[in-house]
């Protein structure tokens, strides 16, 4: 597959909005539940010249809609760890929001165990520090109950929730993602040997809660708060991208000092 022409590499798991062979740093972005790589497509314009954005595309959505979505969290992490290895040929960062943050965190821990690889920075957005596993069984809800639940989360556009034809494609994907999350089991492991930055919404999670991520790194933790609820990365996108650009420039400068 010609990555330069398609934007995809490694069996469509990874989408590059603008491939950059001269990049010093690669940033992998992981989607939240029910979404796909396209949510990060426009982020490329905010990237420093030295950074290549790679959006992770999970099965069961967008260009992979005909593929079965993963419903077992550990299986997804095992496959991702294998698929992503060829793309870890330069320093890299993980960014994920909500479900994507959980995937990026556990993938970093899996890569450390499997190959000793670690991102130089972990950016975790819209997720509380992990202490235990909480469950939401979407299988016990009928479609109307589940749609009401999604409406309360405020992360799905109203026009989608009111369009039955679109919902017929959308609901199976997001329900599969909630099954995926329900299969997750948190395990205590040594802190990661990379800094963590936690992004949070002011109307979603108290800043003091997010400071608990310090237990999961033996480096530094920084907490950045933005206006908005759980989906502040959409409602406060410009503020988030400005903060992200600052974090990326700092990482690029760190790499330059090591060269």
Secondary structure by P-SEA (a helix, b strand, c coil): cccccccccccccbbbccccccccbbbbbbbcccccccccccccccccccbbbbbbbbccccccccccccccaaaaaaaaaaaacccccccbbbbbccaaaaaaaaaaaaaaacccccccbbbbcccccccbbbbbccccccaaaaaaaaaaaccccccccccaaaaaacaaaaaaaaaaaaabbbbbcccccbbbbbbbbccccccccccccccccccbbbbbbbcccccccccaaaaaaaaaaaaaaaaaaaaaaac
